[in-house]
Amino acid sequence: MSPGENLLADQAPTPYEALGGSAFFTELVANFYRRVAVDPILRPMYPDADLTEAERRLRLFLEQYWGGPQTYSDERGHPRLRLRHAPYQIDEAARDRWLELMAHAVHEQHLPQDLEDMLWEYLGSAAMSMQNA
């Protein structure tokens, strides 16, 4: 093993890696959108009949945010989350439902508590900042 390889082996994993990489985010977001698809509060906010693209965008965004591939920015530019969500009326009920459905999806991942807390801290904060009504 070369000296450079030793340094890489000693580096802590990124949050993306610690959470489980692409497989983790794919499953998390699929579980979330499975619930959104039948939710009377959130489903009407999605104009497309098929949620596949919305699911893909959230997955790519979360992967990038947690240290994974930069595909989201490569394809869509800066995330600008509040601006992208501005056309939708996100009131307290919508925010709380998003949090509820995401909490179920996160819980299904059976993460170690420290990783679940880290993930949930961000998701809760992000949901609060998206409320615009």
MARBA-3410 file (N, C-alpha, C, O; in Angstrom, 1 decimal):
133
0.9,-1.2,0.0,0.0,0.0,0.0,0.9,1.2,0.0,1.9,1.3,0.7 ~ 0.5,2.2,-0.8,1.3,3.4,-0.9,0.9,4.3,0.3,-0.1,4.2,0.9 ~ 1.8,5.3,0.6,1.5,6.3,1.7,0.2,7.0,1.4,-0.6,7.2,2.4 ~ -0.1,7.3,0.2,-1.4,8.0,-0.1,-2.6,7.2,0.2,-3.7,7.7,0.7 ~ -2.5,5.9,0.0,-3.6,5.0,0.3,-3.9,4.9,1.8,-5.0,4.8,2.2
-2.8,4.9,2.6,-3.0,4.9,4.0,-3.7,6.1,4.5,-4.6,6.0,5.4 ~ -3.4,7.3,4.0,-4.1,8.5,4.3,-5.6,8.4,4.0,-6.4,8.8,4.8 ~ -5.9,7.9,2.9,-7.3,7.8,2.5,-8.0,6.8,3.4,-9.2,7.0,3.8 ~ -7.4,5.7,3.8,-8.0,4.7,4.6,-8.3,5.3,6.0,-9.2,4.8,6.7 ~ -7.5,6.3,6.5,-7.6,6.8,7.8,-8.7,7.9,7.8,-9.1,8.4,8.9
-9.2,8.4,6.7,-10.2,9.5,6.7,-11.5,8.9,7.1,-11.9,7.8,6.8 ~ -12.2,9.8,7.9,-13.6,9.4,8.3,-14.5,9.4,7.1,-14.3,10.2,6.1 ~ -15.5,8.5,7.0,-16.4,8.6,5.9,-17.2,9.8,5.9,-17.5,10.5,6.9 ~ -17.7,10.2,4.7,-18.6,11.4,4.6,-19.9,10.9,5.2,-20.2,9.8,5.3 ~ -20.8,11.9,5.6,-22.1,11.5,6.0,-22.8,10.6,5.0,-23.5,9.7,5.3
-22.6,11.0,3.7,-23.2,10.2,2.6,-22.8,8.7,2.7,-23.7,7.8,2.6 ~ -21.6,8.5,2.9,-21.1,7.1,3.1,-21.5,6.5,4.4,-21.9,5.3,4.4 ~ -21.5,7.2,5.5,-21.9,6.7,6.8,-23.4,6.3,6.8,-23.8,5.3,7.4 ~ -24.2,7.1,6.0,-25.6,6.7,6.0,-25.9,5.5,5.1,-26.9,4.9,5.2 ~ -25.0,5.2,4.2,-25.2,4.1,3.3,-25.2,4.4,1.8,-25.5,3.5,1.0
-24.8,5.6,1.5,-24.6,5.9,0.1,-25.9,5.9,-0.7,-27.0,6.1,-0.2 ~ -25.8,5.7,-2.0,-26.9,5.8,-2.9,-28.1,4.9,-2.5,-29.2,5.2,-2.6 ~ -27.7,3.7,-2.1,-28.8,2.7,-1.7,-29.6,3.2,-0.6,-30.9,3.1,-0.6 ~ -29.0,3.9,0.4,-29.8,4.4,1.5,-30.7,5.5,1.0,-31.9,5.5,1.4 ~ -30.2,6.5,0.3,-31.1,7.6,-0.2,-32.2,7.1,-1.1,-33.3,7.7,-1.1
-31.9,6.2,-2.0,-32.9,5.6,-2.9,-34.0,5.0,-2.1,-35.2,5.3,-2.4 ~ -33.7,4.2,-1.1,-34.8,3.6,-0.3,-35.5,4.6,0.6,-36.7,4.6,0.7 ~ -34.8,5.5,1.2,-35.4,6.6,2.0,-36.5,7.4,1.2,-37.6,7.5,1.6 ~ -36.0,7.9,0.1,-36.9,8.7,-0.7,-38.0,7.9,-1.4,-39.2,8.4,-1.5 ~ -37.8,6.7,-1.7,-38.9,5.8,-2.3,-39.9,5.6,-1.2,-41.1,5.6,-1.5
-39.5,5.3,0.0,-40.4,5.1,1.1,-41.2,6.4,1.4,-42.4,6.3,1.7 ~ -40.6,7.5,1.3,-41.3,8.8,1.5,-42.3,9.0,0.4,-43.5,9.3,0.8 ~ -42.0,8.9,-0.8,-42.9,9.2,-1.9,-44.0,8.1,-2.0,-45.0,8.4,-2.6 ~ -43.8,6.9,-1.5,-44.8,5.9,-1.5,-46.0,6.5,-0.6,-47.1,6.2,-0.9 ~ -45.6,7.2,0.4,-46.6,7.8,1.3,-47.2,9.0,0.7,-48.4,9.3,0.7
-46.4,9.9,0.1,-46.9,11.1,-0.6,-47.9,10.7,-1.7,-48.9,11.5,-1.8 ~ -47.7,9.7,-2.4,-48.6,9.3,-3.5,-50.0,9.1,-3.1,-50.9,9.3,-3.9 ~ -50.3,8.8,-1.8,-51.7,8.6,-1.3,-52.1,9.6,-0.2,-53.1,9.5,0.4 ~ -51.3,10.7,-0.1,-51.6,11.6,1.0,-52.5,12.8,0.5,-52.2,13.4,-0.5 ~ -53.6,13.0,1.2,-54.5,14.1,0.7,-54.0,15.5,0.9,-54.5,16.4,0.2
-53.0,15.7,1.7,-52.4,17.1,1.9,-51.3,17.3,0.9,-51.2,18.4,0.2 ~ -50.3,16.4,0.8,-49.1,16.6,0.0,-49.3,16.3,-1.5,-48.8,17.0,-2.4 ~ -50.0,15.2,-1.8,-50.1,14.8,-3.2,-50.6,15.9,-4.1,-50.1,16.0,-5.2 ~ -51.6,16.7,-3.8,-52.1,17.8,-4.7,-51.0,18.8,-5.0,-51.2,19.6,-6.0 ~ -49.9,18.9,-4.2,-48.9,19.9,-4.5,-48.0,19.4,-5.7,-47.2,20.2,-6.2
-48.1,18.2,-6.1,-47.3,17.7,-7.2,-48.1,17.6,-8.5,-49.1,16.8,-8.6 ~ -47.8,18.5,-9.5,-48.6,18.6,-10.7,-48.5,17.4,-11.6,-49.5,17.1,-12.3 ~ -47.4,16.7,-11.6,-47.2,15.5,-12.5,-48.0,14.3,-11.9,-48.1,14.1,-10.7 ~ -48.6,13.6,-12.9,-49.3,12.3,-12.5,-48.3,11.3,-11.9,-48.7,10.5,-11.1 ~ -47.1,11.3,-12.4,-46.1,10.4,-12.0,-45.1,11.1,-11.1,-44.6,12.2,-11.5
-44.8,10.6,-9.9,-43.9,11.2,-9.0,-42.5,10.8,-9.2,-41.6,11.2,-8.4 ~ -42.2,10.1,-10.2,-40.8,9.6,-10.5,-39.8,10.7,-10.5,-38.7,10.6,-9.9 ~ -40.1,11.8,-11.2,-39.1,12.9,-11.3,-38.9,13.6,-10.0,-37.8,14.0,-9.6 ~ -40.0,13.8,-9.3,-40.0,14.5,-8.0,-39.1,13.6,-7.0,-38.3,14.2,-6.3 ~ -39.3,12.3,-7.1,-38.5,11.4,-6.2,-37.1,11.5,-6.6,-36.2,11.5,-5.7
-36.8,11.5,-7.9,-35.4,11.6,-8.3,-34.7,12.9,-7.9,-33.6,12.9,-7.4 ~ -35.4,14.0,-8.0,-34.9,15.3,-7.6,-34.5,15.3,-6.1,-33.5,15.8,-5.7 ~ -35.5,14.8,-5.3,-35.2,14.8,-3.8,-34.0,13.9,-3.5,-33.2,14.3,-2.7 ~ -34.0,12.8,-4.1,-32.9,11.8,-3.9,-31.5,12.5,-4.3,-30.6,12.4,-3.5 ~ -31.5,13.1,-5.5,-30.2,13.7,-5.9,-29.8,14.8,-5.0,-28.7,15.0,-4.6
-30.8,15.6,-4.6,-30.5,16.7,-3.7,-30.0,16.2,-2.3,-28.9,16.7,-1.9 ~ -30.6,15.3,-1.7,-30.1,14.7,-0.4,-28.8,14.1,-0.6,-27.9,14.2,0.3 ~ -28.6,13.3,-1.6,-27.2,12.7,-1.8,-26.2,13.8,-1.9,-25.1,13.7,-1.3 ~ -26.4,14.9,-2.7,-25.4,15.9,-2.8,-25.2,16.6,-1.4,-24.1,16.9,-1.0 ~ -26.3,17.0,-0.8,-26.2,17.7,0.5,-25.4,16.9,1.5,-24.6,17.5,2.3
-25.5,15.6,1.5,-24.8,14.8,2.5,-23.4,14.3,2.0,-22.8,13.5,2.7 ~ -22.9,14.9,0.9,-21.5,14.6,0.5,-21.4,13.6,-0.6,-20.3,13.2,-0.9 ~ -22.5,13.3,-1.3,-22.4,12.4,-2.4,-22.2,13.1,-3.7,-21.7,14.2,-3.7 ~ -22.5,12.4,-4.8,-22.3,13.0,-6.1,-23.0,14.4,-6.3,-24.0,14.6,-5.6 ~ -22.5,15.2,-7.1,-23.0,16.6,-7.4,-24.0,16.6,-8.5,-24.1,17.7,-9.1
-24.6,15.5,-8.8,-25.5,15.4,-9.9,-26.6,16.4,-9.9,-27.0,17.0,-10.9 ~ -27.2,16.7,-8.7,-28.3,17.7,-8.6,-27.8,19.0,-9.1,-28.5,19.6,-10.0 ~ -26.7,19.5,-8.7,-26.3,20.9,-9.1,-25.8,20.8,-10.6,-26.0,21.8,-11.3 ~ -25.2,19.7,-11.0,-24.8,19.6,-12.4,-26.0,19.7,-13.3,-26.0,20.3,-14.4 ~ -27.2,19.1,-12.9,-28.4,19.1,-13.8,-29.3,20.3,-13.6,-29.9,20.8,-14.5
-29.3,20.8,-12.3,-30.3,21.9,-12.0,-29.8,23.2,-11.5,-30.5,24.1,-11.2 ~ -28.5,23.2,-11.3,-27.9,24.4,-10.7,-28.0,24.5,-9.2,-28.2,23.5,-8.6 ~ -27.8,25.7,-8.7,-27.9,25.8,-7.2,-29.3,25.4,-6.7,-30.3,25.6,-7.4 ~ -29.3,24.7,-5.6,-30.6,24.2,-5.1,-31.7,25.2,-4.9,-32.9,24.9,-5.3 ~ -31.4,26.4,-4.4,-32.4,27.4,-4.2,-33.7,26.9,-3.7,-34.8,27.1,-4.3
-33.7,26.1,-2.6,-34.9,25.4,-2.1,-36.1,26.3,-1.9,-37.2,26.0,-2.3 ~ -35.9,27.4,-1.2,-37.1,28.3,-0.9,-37.7,28.8,-2.2,-38.9,28.8,-2.4 ~ -36.8,29.2,-3.2,-37.3,29.7,-4.4,-38.1,28.6,-5.2,-39.1,28.8,-5.8 ~ -37.5,27.4,-5.2,-38.2,26.3,-5.9,-39.5,25.9,-5.3,-40.4,25.4,-6.0 ~ -39.6,26.1,-4.0,-40.9,25.7,-3.4,-41.9,26.9,-3.3,-43.0,26.7,-2.9
-41.5,28.1,-3.7,-42.3,29.3,-3.6,-43.7,29.1,-4.3,-44.7,29.7,-3.8 ~ -43.8,28.5,-5.4,-45.1,28.4,-6.1,-46.1,27.6,-5.3,-47.3,27.6,-5.7 ~ -45.7,26.8,-4.3,-46.6,25.9,-3.6,-46.9,26.5,-2.2,-46.0,27.0,-1.5 ~ -48.2,26.5,-1.9,-48.5,27.0,-0.5,-48.2,25.9,0.5,-48.9,24.9,0.6 ~ -47.2,26.2,1.2,-46.7,25.3,2.3,-47.1,25.9,3.6,-46.3,26.7,4.1
-48.2,25.5,4.1,-48.6,26.0,5.4,-48.2,25.0,6.5,-47.5,24.1,6.3 ~ -48.6,25.3,7.8,-48.2,24.5,8.9,-48.6,23.0,8.7,-47.9,22.1,9.1 ~ -49.8,22.8,8.2,-50.4,21.5,8.0,-49.5,20.7,7.0,-49.2,19.5,7.2 ~ -49.1,21.4,5.9,-48.3,20.7,4.9,-46.9,20.4,5.4,-46.4,19.3,5.2 ~ -46.4,21.4,6.1,-45.0,21.2,6.7,-45.1,20.0,7.7,-44.2,19.2,7.7
-46.1,20.0,8.6,-46.1,18.9,9.6,-46.4,17.6,8.9,-45.8,16.5,9.4 ~ -47.2,17.5,7.8,-47.4,16.2,7.1,-46.1,15.8,6.5,-45.8,14.6,6.5 ~ -45.4,16.7,5.9,-44.1,16.3,5.3,-43.2,15.7,6.3,-42.5,14.7,6.1 ~ -43.1,16.4,7.5,-42.3,15.9,8.6,-42.8,14.5,9.0,-42.0,13.6,9.3 ~ -44.1,14.3,9.1,-44.6,13.0,9.6,-44.3,11.9,8.6,-43.8,10.8,9.0
-44.5,12.2,7.3,-44.2,11.1,6.3,-42.7,10.8,6.2,-42.3,9.7,6.1 ~ -41.9,11.9,6.3,-40.4,11.7,6.3,-40.0,11.0,7.6,-39.1,10.1,7.5 ~ -40.6,11.2,8.7,-40.2,10.6,9.9,-40.4,9.0,9.8,-39.6,8.2,10.2 ~ -41.6,8.7,9.2,-41.8,7.2,9.0,-40.7,6.6,8.0,-40.2,5.5,8.3 ~ -40.4,7.4,7.0,-39.4,6.9,6.0,-38.0,6.7,6.7,-37.3,5.7,6.5
-37.7,7.7,7.5,-36.4,7.7,8.2,-36.4,6.5,9.2,-35.4,5.7,9.2 ~ -37.4,6.4,9.9,-37.5,5.3,10.9,-37.3,3.9,10.3,-36.7,3.0,10.9 ~ -37.9,3.7,9.1,-37.8,2.4,8.4,-36.4,2.1,8.0,-36.1,0.9,7.7 ~ -35.5,3.1,8.1,-34.1,2.8,7.7,-33.3,2.1,8.8,-32.2,1.6,8.5 ~ -33.8,2.1,10.0,-33.1,1.5,11.1,-31.7,1.9,11.3,-30.7,1.1,11.4
-31.5,3.2,11.3,-30.2,3.8,11.4,-29.7,3.8,12.9,-30.5,3.7,13.8 ~ -28.4,3.8,13.1,-27.9,4.0,14.5,-28.4,5.4,14.9,-28.6,6.3,14.1 ~ -28.7,5.5,16.2,-29.4,6.8,16.7,-28.6,8.0,16.4,-29.2,9.0,16.1 ~ -27.3,8.0,16.4,-26.5,9.2,16.1,-26.7,9.7,14.7,-26.8,10.8,14.4 ~ -26.8,8.7,13.7,-27.0,9.0,12.3,-28.4,9.5,12.1,-28.7,10.4,11.3
-29.4,8.9,12.8,-30.8,9.3,12.6,-30.9,10.7,13.2,-31.6,11.5,12.6 ~ -30.3,11.0,14.3,-30.4,12.4,14.9,-29.8,13.4,13.9,-30.3,14.5,13.7 ~ -28.6,13.1,13.3,-28.0,14.0,12.4,-28.9,14.2,11.2,-29.0,15.4,10.8 ~ -29.4,13.2,10.6,-30.3,13.3,9.5,-31.5,14.1,9.8,-31.9,15.0,9.1 ~ -32.1,13.8,11.0,-33.4,14.4,11.4,-33.2,15.9,11.7,-34.1,16.7,11.5
-32.1,16.2,12.3,-31.8,17.7,12.6,-31.9,18.5,11.3,-32.5,19.6,11.3 ~ -31.3,18.0,10.2,-31.3,18.7,9.0,-32.8,18.7,8.4,-33.3,19.8,8.0 ~ -33.4,17.6,8.3,-34.7,17.5,7.7,-35.7,18.4,8.4,-36.5,19.0,7.8 ~ -35.7,18.4,9.7,-36.6,19.2,10.5,-36.4,20.7,10.2,-37.3,21.5,10.0 ~ -35.1,21.1,10.2,-34.8,22.5,9.9,-35.2,22.9,8.5,-35.7,23.9,8.3
-34.9,22.0,7.5,-35.3,22.3,6.1,-36.8,22.4,6.0,-37.3,23.3,5.3 ~ -37.5,21.5,6.6,-39.0,21.6,6.5,-39.5,22.9,7.1,-40.4,23.5,6.5 ~ -39.0,23.3,8.2,-39.4,24.6,8.9,-39.1,25.8,7.9,-39.9,26.7,7.8 ~ -38.0,25.7,7.2,-37.7,26.9,6.4,-38.5,26.9,5.1,-38.5,27.9,4.4 ~ -39.1,25.8,4.7,-39.9,25.8,3.5,-41.3,26.3,3.7,-42.0,26.7,2.7
-41.8,26.4,5.0,-43.1,26.9,5.2,-43.2,28.4,4.7,-42.3,29.2,5.1 ~ -44.2,28.7,3.9,-44.3,30.0,3.3,-45.7,30.6,3.4,-46.0,31.6,2.8 ~ -46.6,29.9,4.2,-47.9,30.4,4.3,-48.4,30.1,5.7,-49.5,30.5,6.1
END
